[in-house]
């Protein structure tokens, strides 16, 4: 059924051939509105020197055998997207002038897409304009793929940059071809073949050894950020197609969108913003600079970082734009100066993960502004937990003990201990052999590491609390913990044969109370404001033996 629609449309193409070469690319995106209804948006770039816009058709089919066509769509908006400086926009061909201008026409319709895999939504026309990298003037084909089995309701990524970029011969190009996803799904980018409808889509024939994966010599795309880079060597148009693949949390492919567009290359004297600028220069809070344009953030605390961007043409001014609002929700970017421009990024992330974003700098050269896109990466990792500082009082004739047990809280395992001289140890303190003083426990690796310290005090063997240390009967260390029946915040601890340390902790490891107790019995008071679980940790200072009980106070 769909093939019949395509054939009918293709038969009509020769009648439109004389006026179709004014299209300069476009894309199709979708957005689920609920109940398996989807809003489809077709955007077409148009050379304003060509013929007027005409009604368009969109073709739909899926693997379940459904196919239909949306006919005679009219644009809902038409806006100019020329890469001209503001003062020259009135002189573009879109406004009756002589400078090359481009517009972006948007067509939109809402349709019912029954749950299925591989919904192919496409548009095509004949023919393209001539270019430096494609032979002849083949047709233009756009496509998006939607997977909605089980009625998955999802929005496709939307492209950030809706311009036809004009760039300079011999100057490095850095173009933002990225997209944003309102559902927070993962996006990856690739350069693919441009296609035309024949009536089934076929790759165009590239010239000069070029291909979809390398549309022009040295052209690459960052698969994570969508940044396209190359150095154009001749004036003319270069056809490029970027494909964005959207995957869910389980790695399932939710859909694919493509953007077919032109780089318009011209000879010019202006220099774009410097490729070596746009780097992080300073950071505060838990953020550390780990690369020219990379930050590592330890934990989810607030941080700020500075970025400096300069243009080699010192008399020009820079204007910065960014996708920060969609890439780093809640982040702010304040800008001081115009050349160089210093951007202050501040953010308080709420979840861990990798967050790419871009900043595009444009100078005020006329008629065509020099632009450069800088791609950044922020990686937020979980802050390591070394526990909190502790104190251990031991007898020199006492038994060895694990120092980790004497830190408060719930420290992460597999960290590293160093003794008071900074030498690494195995974390076992042996009285009489190990050093007195501050022992440091560190977890994680710089720049994301944290430490807690244990202060160890060793008592002489002739101290009263240590005289009987090591005797066999003290190794059976079973004190009793009893709540006062009339006052649940009072804990009676008895059957202590020697001096001991008592720590009261909440279920999440927060220290409520700590004190040393003589042998025999003692009363411990839980802070009045606390209710719920209390962990009672008791450690003998003589033998190192431990006892833990859990009580509930109300």
C-alpha positions as CSV (number, residue, x, y, z in Angstrom):
1,X,0.0,0.0,0.0
2,X,2.8,2.4,0.9
3,X,4.7,1.6,-2.3
4,X,1.6,2.6,-4.3
5,X,1.6,6.0,-2.5
6,X,5.3,6.5,-3.2
7,X,4.9,5.6,-6.8
8,X,2.1,8.1,-7.2
9,X,4.1,10.8,-5.5
10,X,7.2,9.9,-7.6
11,X,5.2,10.1,-10.9
12,X,4.3,13.7,-10.0
13,X,7.9,14.7,-9.3
14,X,8.9,15.6,-12.9
15,X,6.3,18.4,-12.8
16,X,7.9,19.8,-9.7
17,X,11.5,19.3,-10.8
18,X,12.0,22.8,-12.1
19,X,11.2,24.4,-8.7
20,X,12.4,21.8,-6.2
21,X,16.1,22.7,-6.1
22,X,15.3,25.6,-3.7
23,X,15.0,23.2,-0.8
24,X,18.2,23.0,1.3
25,X,17.4,20.2,3.7
26,X,15.2,19.6,6.7
27,X,14.0,17.1,9.3
28,X,10.9,15.3,10.6
29,X,10.3,15.0,14.4
30,X,7.4,13.5,16.4
31,X,5.9,14.1,19.8
32,X,3.4,11.7,21.5
33,X,0.4,13.6,22.9
34,X,-1.3,10.6,24.6
35,X,-3.6,7.8,23.5
36,X,-1.3,6.8,20.7
37,X,-1.7,10.2,19.0
38,X,1.5,11.8,17.7
39,X,2.2,15.3,16.5
40,X,4.4,15.2,13.4
41,X,6.5,18.2,12.5
42,X,8.2,18.6,9.1
43,X,10.7,21.4,8.8
44,X,12.1,22.4,5.4
45,X,15.0,24.8,4.7
46,X,14.4,26.8,1.6
47,X,16.7,29.1,-0.5
48,X,14.7,32.3,-0.6
49,X,15.9,32.9,-4.2
50,X,13.9,29.9,-5.4
51,X,10.2,29.4,-6.1
52,X,7.5,29.9,-3.4
53,X,6.5,27.2,-0.9
54,X,4.1,24.5,-2.1
55,X,1.8,22.1,-0.2
56,X,3.7,19.0,1.1
57,X,2.9,15.3,1.7
58,X,4.2,13.0,4.4
59,X,4.2,9.2,4.1
60,X,3.8,6.8,7.0
61,X,4.2,3.0,7.2
62,X,5.1,0.4,9.9
63,X,6.1,-3.3,10.2
64,X,2.5,-4.2,11.1
65,X,1.3,-3.5,7.5
66,X,-0.2,-0.1,8.1
67,X,0.5,2.7,5.6
68,X,-1.1,6.0,4.8
69,X,-0.3,9.5,3.5
70,X,-0.9,13.0,4.9
71,X,-1.6,15.2,1.8
72,X,-1.6,18.9,1.0
73,X,0.0,20.1,4.2
74,X,0.4,23.9,4.5
75,X,3.2,25.6,6.5
76,X,2.1,26.8,10.0
77,X,5.1,29.1,10.3
78,X,7.9,30.4,8.0
79,X,10.9,32.2,9.6
80,X,14.1,33.5,8.2
81,X,17.2,31.5,9.3
82,X,19.9,33.3,7.2
83,X,23.4,33.4,8.7
84,X,23.6,37.1,8.2
85,X,24.5,39.8,10.7
86,X,21.4,41.7,12.0
87,X,22.1,44.8,10.0
88,X,22.2,42.9,6.7
89,X,19.1,40.8,7.2
90,X,16.9,43.4,5.3
91,X,19.2,42.8,2.3
92,X,18.7,39.0,2.1
93,X,16.9,37.4,-0.8
94,X,14.1,36.5,1.8
95,X,13.4,40.3,2.0
96,X,13.9,41.2,-1.7
97,X,17.7,41.9,-1.4
98,X,20.7,40.4,-3.1
99,X,22.4,38.5,-0.2
100,X,21.7,34.8,-0.1
101,X,19.1,34.1,2.5
102,X,17.3,31.0,3.8
103,X,13.9,30.4,5.5
104,X,12.6,27.5,7.6
105,X,9.0,26.4,6.9
106,X,7.3,24.2,9.5
107,X,4.4,21.9,8.7
108,X,2.5,20.1,11.4
109,X,-0.2,17.4,11.8
110,X,-1.5,15.1,14.5
111,X,-2.2,11.4,13.6
112,X,-3.0,8.1,15.3
113,X,-0.1,5.7,15.3
114,X,-1.2,2.2,16.3
115,X,1.4,0.5,18.6
116,X,4.0,-1.2,16.4
117,X,7.8,-1.2,15.7
118,X,9.5,0.7,12.9
119,X,7.0,3.4,12.0
120,X,8.8,5.0,9.1
121,X,7.7,8.6,8.5
122,X,9.1,10.2,5.4
123,X,9.1,13.0,2.9
124,X,10.9,13.5,-0.4
125,X,11.1,15.7,-3.5
126,X,13.2,16.2,-6.6
127,X,15.7,17.8,-6.8
128,X,18.6,19.3,-4.8
129,X,20.8,22.2,-5.8
130,X,24.4,21.5,-7.0
131,X,27.0,20.9,-4.3
132,X,30.8,20.2,-3.9
133,X,30.4,16.7,-2.6
134,X,27.4,15.1,-4.4
135,X,27.2,14.3,-8.1
136,X,24.4,15.9,-10.0
137,X,21.2,17.2,-8.4
138,X,19.5,14.2,-7.0
139,X,16.3,14.3,-4.9
140,X,16.0,15.1,-1.2
141,X,14.7,12.5,1.2
142,X,13.9,12.9,5.0
143,X,12.9,10.2,7.4
144,X,12.3,9.5,11.1
145,X,11.6,6.2,12.8
146,X,9.3,5.7,15.7
147,X,9.0,2.6,17.8
148,X,5.9,2.5,20.0
149,X,5.2,-1.1,20.8
150,X,2.7,-1.4,23.7
151,X,1.7,2.3,23.2
152,X,5.0,3.8,24.4
153,X,4.5,7.6,24.5
154,X,7.7,9.4,23.7
155,X,8.9,12.6,22.1
156,X,11.6,12.5,19.5
157,X,14.8,14.7,19.9
158,X,14.6,18.2,18.6
159,X,17.6,19.8,16.8
160,X,19.1,22.8,18.6
161,X,20.5,24.7,15.6
162,X,17.9,25.7,13.0
163,X,20.2,27.7,10.6
164,X,21.9,27.1,7.3
165,X,25.5,27.7,8.4
166,X,27.7,29.9,6.3
167,X,31.4,29.2,6.8
168,X,34.7,30.4,5.4
169,X,37.1,28.7,3.1
170,X,40.2,27.5,4.9
171,X,38.9,28.1,8.4
172,X,38.1,25.4,10.9
173,X,34.4,24.8,11.3
174,X,32.8,23.8,14.6
175,X,29.1,23.4,14.2
176,X,26.5,22.3,16.7
177,X,24.3,19.6,15.1
178,X,23.0,18.4,18.5
179,X,19.5,17.7,19.6
180,X,17.7,17.8,23.0
181,X,15.3,15.2,24.3
182,X,12.5,16.3,26.6
183,X,12.2,12.7,28.0
184,X,15.9,12.6,29.2
185,X,16.7,9.6,27.0
186,X,20.2,8.9,25.7
187,X,21.2,10.4,22.3
188,X,24.0,9.4,20.0
189,X,25.1,11.0,16.7
190,X,26.4,9.8,13.4
191,X,27.0,11.1,9.8
192,X,25.0,9.0,7.3
193,X,24.3,8.9,3.6
194,X,22.1,11.6,2.0
195,X,19.2,9.9,0.2
196,X,16.6,10.5,-2.5
197,X,13.3,8.8,-3.3
198,X,13.4,6.4,-6.2
199,X,10.5,5.8,-5.1
200,X,12.2,3.7,-2.3
201,X,15.0,5.7,-0.7
202,X,18.5,5.3,-2.2
203,X,21.8,6.8,-1.3
204,X,23.0,9.7,-3.4
205,X,26.1,9.3,-5.5
206,X,29.0,11.1,-3.8
207,X,31.9,12.6,-5.8
208,X,35.5,13.2,-4.9
209,X,35.8,10.1,-2.7
210,X,33.4,11.5,-0.2
211,X,30.7,9.5,1.5
212,X,27.9,9.8,4.0
213,X,30.2,9.0,6.9
214,X,32.7,11.6,5.6
215,X,30.8,14.1,3.5
216,X,33.8,16.3,3.0
217,X,37.5,15.8,3.6
218,X,38.3,15.5,7.3
219,X,34.7,16.0,8.4
220,X,33.8,14.3,11.7
221,X,31.0,14.3,14.3
222,X,31.3,13.8,18.0
223,X,29.0,10.8,18.7
224,X,28.2,12.2,22.2
225,X,27.9,15.9,21.7
226,X,26.9,16.1,18.0
227,X,29.7,18.6,17.2
228,X,30.6,18.6,13.5
229,X,34.2,19.7,12.7
230,X,36.1,20.1,9.4
231,X,38.1,22.7,7.3
232,X,36.4,23.6,4.0
233,X,38.9,23.9,1.1
234,X,36.6,25.4,-1.6
235,X,33.6,27.7,-1.9
236,X,30.2,26.1,-2.6
237,X,27.6,24.0,-0.8
238,X,28.3,20.8,1.1
239,X,25.4,18.3,1.8
240,X,25.5,16.7,5.2
241,X,23.1,14.4,7.0
242,X,23.2,13.8,10.8
243,X,21.3,10.9,12.3
244,X,20.3,11.0,16.0
245,X,19.6,7.6,17.7
246,X,17.4,7.8,20.9
247,X,17.8,4.9,23.4
248,X,15.9,4.3,26.6
249,X,17.4,3.4,30.0
250,X,17.5,-0.3,29.1
251,X,19.3,0.4,25.8
252,X,16.2,-0.1,23.6
253,X,16.1,2.0,20.5
254,X,13.0,4.4,20.8
255,X,13.6,6.0,17.5
256,X,15.8,7.8,15.0
257,X,15.7,11.3,13.5
258,X,17.8,12.8,10.7
259,X,18.7,16.3,9.7
260,X,19.7,17.0,6.1
261,X,21.4,20.4,5.7
262,X,24.0,22.4,3.9
263,X,27.2,24.1,4.8
264,X,27.4,27.1,2.6
265,X,31.1,27.8,2.1
266,X,32.3,31.3,1.0
267,X,35.5,33.2,0.7
268,X,35.8,35.7,3.6
269,X,38.4,37.7,5.6
270,X,36.8,37.4,9.0
271,X,38.2,35.0,11.6
272,X,35.8,33.0,13.8
273,X,36.3,32.8,17.6
274,X,39.6,31.1,18.5
275,X,39.6,27.3,18.5
276,X,42.0,27.2,21.4
277,X,39.8,29.3,23.7
278,X,36.5,28.2,25.3
279,X,38.3,26.2,28.0
280,X,37.5,26.0,31.7
281,X,39.8,28.3,33.6
282,X,38.7,27.9,37.2
283,X,36.2,26.0,39.3
284,X,34.8,26.0,42.8
285,X,32.9,23.6,45.0
286,X,33.1,19.9,44.3
287,X,34.0,20.5,40.6
288,X,37.5,19.8,39.3
289,X,38.8,20.6,35.8
290,X,40.0,17.3,34.2
291,X,40.3,18.5,30.6
292,X,40.1,21.7,28.5
293,X,36.3,21.4,28.4
294,X,35.7,18.7,30.9
295,X,34.6,18.9,34.6
296,X,34.4,16.1,37.2
297,X,31.9,16.8,40.0
298,X,32.3,14.9,43.2
299,X,28.8,14.4,44.6
300,X,25.8,16.5,44.0
301,X,26.8,19.8,45.7
302,X,26.6,23.2,44.1
303,X,29.6,24.4,42.0
304,X,30.7,27.1,39.6
305,X,33.2,27.1,36.7
306,X,34.6,29.8,34.5
307,X,35.0,29.7,30.7
308,X,36.9,32.3,28.6
309,X,36.2,32.7,24.9
310,X,38.1,35.1,22.7
311,X,38.1,36.2,19.0
312,X,41.4,36.9,17.2
313,X,39.8,40.0,15.7
314,X,40.2,42.2,18.8
315,X,37.8,44.9,17.6
316,X,34.8,42.5,17.3
317,X,32.3,41.6,20.0
318,X,31.1,38.1,20.8
319,X,27.6,36.9,21.4
320,X,27.2,33.5,23.3
321,X,24.3,31.1,23.1
322,X,23.9,27.7,24.7
323,X,21.7,24.7,25.1
324,X,22.3,24.8,28.9
325,X,18.5,25.1,29.8
326,X,17.8,21.7,28.3
327,X,21.1,19.9,28.9
328,X,21.7,21.0,32.6
329,X,18.3,21.8,34.1
330,X,18.6,24.6,36.7
331,X,22.0,25.7,35.6
332,X,22.8,29.4,35.0
333,X,25.3,31.0,32.7
334,X,26.3,34.6,33.4
335,X,28.5,36.5,30.9
336,X,30.9,39.3,31.5
337,X,32.7,41.2,28.7
338,X,32.5,40.8,24.9
339,X,36.0,39.9,23.7
340,X,37.1,38.0,25.5
341,X,33.8,36.9,27.0
342,X,33.9,35.2,30.3
343,X,31.1,32.8,31.1
344,X,30.4,31.8,34.7
345,X,28.6,28.4,34.8
346,X,26.9,27.5,38.1
347,X,24.9,24.4,38.8
348,X,23.6,22.2,41.6
349,X,23.1,18.7,40.1
350,X,20.6,16.4,41.7
351,X,21.6,13.1,40.1
352,X,24.8,11.5,39.0
353,X,25.6,11.0,35.3
354,X,27.3,12.5,32.3
355,X,26.0,15.8,31.0
356,X,27.2,17.2,27.7
357,X,26.3,20.8,26.6
358,X,27.5,23.3,24.1
359,X,28.2,27.0,23.8
360,X,28.2,28.7,20.4
361,X,30.1,32.0,20.1
362,X,29.3,34.4,17.2
363,X,31.2,37.5,16.4
364,X,29.6,40.7,14.9
365,X,31.3,40.5,11.5
366,X,29.1,41.5,8.5
367,X,27.6,40.3,6.3
368,X,28.4,36.8,7.7
369,X,29.2,36.3,11.3
370,X,32.0,34.0,12.3
371,X,30.8,31.3,14.7
372,X,32.3,28.4,16.6
373,X,30.7,25.8,18.8
374,X,32.5,24.5,21.9
375,X,31.4,21.1,23.3
376,X,31.6,20.5,27.0
377,X,31.2,17.5,29.3
378,X,30.3,17.4,33.0
379,X,30.5,14.0,34.8
380,X,28.8,13.9,38.2
381,X,29.8,10.9,40.4
382,X,28.7,9.8,43.8
383,X,30.7,11.3,46.6
384,X,32.6,8.5,48.5
385,X,31.8,8.0,52.2
386,X,34.7,7.4,54.5
387,X,32.5,7.6,57.6
388,X,33.2,10.3,60.2
389,X,36.1,10.9,62.5
390,X,36.5,8.6,65.5
391,X,38.7,8.0,68.6
392,X,40.1,4.7,69.9
393,X,41.6,4.2,73.3
394,X,43.5,0.9,73.6
395,X,45.8,-0.9,76.0
396,X,49.4,-1.6,74.9
397,X,48.9,-5.2,76.0
398,X,45.5,-5.4,74.3
399,X,44.5,-7.3,71.2
400,X,44.8,-6.0,67.6
401,X,41.7,-4.5,66.2
402,X,40.3,-3.3,62.8
403,X,40.5,0.5,62.8
404,X,37.5,0.8,60.3
405,X,35.3,-0.4,63.2
406,X,36.2,2.6,65.2
407,X,35.2,5.2,62.6
408,X,31.7,6.6,63.1
409,X,29.0,6.2,60.5
410,X,29.1,3.5,57.8
411,X,32.3,4.0,55.8
412,X,32.7,2.6,52.4
413,X,35.0,-0.5,52.3
414,X,38.1,-0.9,50.2
415,X,39.6,2.4,51.1
416,X,43.3,3.0,52.1
417,X,44.7,3.7,55.5
418,X,47.9,5.6,56.2
419,X,49.6,6.0,59.6
420,X,50.7,9.2,61.3
421,X,53.9,9.2,59.1
422,X,51.9,8.9,55.9
423,X,52.8,5.3,55.3
424,X,50.1,2.9,54.0
425,X,48.9,0.2,56.4
426,X,46.5,-2.7,56.2
427,X,44.1,-1.0,58.6
428,X,44.8,-3.4,61.6
429,X,46.1,-1.6,64.7
430,X,48.4,-3.8,66.8
431,X,49.1,-2.3,70.2
432,X,52.8,-1.9,70.9
433,X,53.7,-2.1,67.2
434,X,51.4,0.4,65.4
435,X,52.0,4.1,65.8
436,X,50.0,6.2,68.2
437,X,48.3,9.3,66.7
438,X,46.2,10.2,63.7
439,X,45.5,7.4,61.2
440,X,43.7,8.6,58.0
441,X,41.2,6.5,55.9
442,X,40.6,7.6,52.3
443,X,38.1,6.3,49.8
444,X,37.8,7.1,46.1
445,X,40.4,8.7,43.8
446,X,41.2,12.3,43.2
447,X,39.5,14.5,42.2
448,X,36.7,12.6,43.9
449,X,38.0,11.3,47.2
450,X,37.2,11.9,50.9
451,X,38.9,11.0,54.2
452,X,38.1,10.5,57.8
453,X,40.7,10.2,60.7
454,X,40.9,7.9,63.7
455,X,42.8,9.3,66.7
456,X,44.4,6.3,68.5
457,X,45.6,6.7,72.1
458,X,47.4,3.8,73.7
459,X,47.3,3.3,77.5
460,X,50.2,1.8,79.4
461,X,49.7,-1.8,80.5
462,X,49.9,-0.7,84.2
463,X,46.9,1.6,83.8
464,X,44.0,0.3,86.0
465,X,41.8,-0.4,82.9
466,X,44.6,-2.4,81.3
467,X,46.0,-4.5,84.1
468,X,43.8,-7.5,83.2
469,X,43.8,-6.9,79.4
470,X,44.2,-10.1,77.5
471,X,43.0,-12.4,80.2
472,X,40.8,-15.2,78.9
473,X,37.7,-14.2,80.9
474,X,37.6,-10.8,79.3
475,X,37.3,-12.3,75.8
476,X,33.7,-13.3,76.7
477,X,32.4,-9.7,76.4
478,X,28.6,-9.8,76.7
479,X,27.3,-6.7,78.4
480,X,23.6,-6.2,78.9
481,X,21.6,-3.3,77.5
482,X,18.2,-2.6,79.0
483,X,15.7,0.2,78.5
484,X,14.1,1.8,81.5
485,X,10.4,0.8,81.3
486,X,9.2,4.2,82.5
487,X,11.6,6.2,80.3
488,X,12.5,4.7,77.0
489,X,15.3,7.2,76.4
490,X,17.2,5.8,79.4
491,X,19.4,2.9,78.6
492,X,21.0,0.8,81.4
493,X,24.2,-0.9,80.4
494,X,25.5,-3.5,82.9
495,X,28.0,-6.4,83.2
496,X,30.9,-4.4,82.0
497,X,34.1,-6.1,83.3
498,X,36.4,-3.3,82.3
499,X,36.5,0.3,80.8
500,X,34.5,0.5,77.5
501,X,33.4,3.0,74.9
502,X,29.7,3.3,74.1
503,X,28.4,5.0,70.9
504,X,24.8,5.5,70.1
505,X,24.1,5.7,66.3
506,X,21.0,6.2,64.2
507,X,20.0,3.6,61.6
508,X,21.7,5.8,58.9
509,X,24.9,6.0,60.9
510,X,24.5,9.5,62.5
511,X,26.3,9.7,65.8
512,X,23.9,10.6,68.7
513,X,26.1,10.1,71.7
514,X,29.6,8.8,72.7
515,X,31.3,8.3,76.0
516,X,33.6,6.1,78.0
517,X,32.2,4.0,80.8
518,X,33.9,2.4,83.8
519,X,33.3,-1.3,84.6
520,X,30.1,-2.4,86.2
521,X,26.9,-0.5,85.2
522,X,26.0,2.9,83.8
523,X,23.1,4.9,82.6
524,X,23.1,6.3,79.0
525,X,20.6,8.8,77.9
526,X,19.4,8.9,74.3
527,X,18.9,12.5,73.1
528,X,15.3,13.5,73.8
529,X,14.6,14.7,70.3
530,X,15.4,11.3,68.8
531,X,12.9,8.5,68.2
532,X,13.1,5.3,66.3
533,X,16.0,2.8,65.9
534,X,19.2,3.2,67.9
535,X,22.3,1.1,67.4
536,X,24.3,0.7,70.7
537,X,28.0,0.0,70.0
538,X,30.1,-1.1,73.0
539,X,33.8,-1.7,72.7
540,X,36.1,-3.0,75.5
541,X,39.2,-0.8,75.8
542,X,41.2,-3.7,77.2
543,X,40.4,-6.6,74.9
544,X,39.1,-4.8,71.8
545,X,36.0,-7.0,72.0
546,X,32.7,-5.5,70.7
547,X,29.0,-5.8,71.3
548,X,26.2,-4.3,69.2
549,X,22.5,-4.2,70.0
550,X,19.5,-2.4,68.5
551,X,16.8,-0.8,70.5
552,X,13.8,1.3,69.6
553,X,12.9,4.5,71.5
554,X,9.6,6.3,71.3
